[in-house]
Amino acid sequence: KLLEKSDKKIFELNNFDYLLARMQEKIGDFAIAMANYQAVVNRSSVFKEYALWHLSQIARTSGNLLLERMYLQQISVFSPESLLKDAARARMARSYFESKNYDEVIQLLNNRQSTNGSQKNNNQITYNEQSAKFRENQVLLGQAFLQSGKTGEARDIFTKLITNLPNPAQSDDFALA
């Protein structure tokens, strides 16, 4: 804090506010952490996407799923090439599921996961069909279909999970779901 007061420009150039936010988050002072993360976001620091991710995690921890999704959406909009893009989209789908907004889950996950791992468009979650993340998202998609009353679509998803095992000799947790 002393450095921030003595030389604010150096403080911001070295992204010490991001470091301060991380430290405050670790000790549980979420209000100060959020204020510092927001300062990082507001000035478009190179750590902006990471600050948004942490803001979303704090919002989720407090039970504010709407605010969580707003921060996650900002990652997709402002940092479309981010390493966090797929994680943010997957977390957004789970947030919608927790909010019982199954149509949004279906929209985010249905036909957005490629079957061969190659990217089709910028809004797509790209995973190899045998990867754990792909299969986990397929379970979530099947559950969203089921909760929406679309039992035929849910059955198709669950059948694929059972018949397309990474190791045909052994069921995985996703096939058991």
MOFEN-V461805 format. One record per residue. BURIAL is 1 if it has 9 or more other ideal C-beta (glycine too) atoms within 8 Angstrom, else 0. Layout:
BURIAL  BURIAL
This chain:
0  0  1  1  0  0  0  0  0  0  1  1  0  0  1  1  1  1  0  1  1  1  0  1  1  0  0  0  0  1  0  1  1  1  1  1  1  1  1  1  1  0  0  0  1  0  1  1  1  1  1  1  1  1  1  1  1  1  1  1  0  0  0  0  1  0  1  1  1  1  1  1  1  1  1  1  0  1  1  0  0  1  0  1  1  1  0  1  1  1  1  1  1  1  1  1  1  0  0  0  0  1  0  1  1  1  0  1  1  0  0  0  1  1  0  0  0  0  0  0  0  0  0  1  1  1  1  0  1  0  1  0  1  1  1  1  1  1  1  1  1  1  1  1  1  1  0  1  0  0  0  0  1  1  0  0  1  1  0  1  1  1  0  0  1  0  0  0  0  0  0  1  0  1  1  0  0
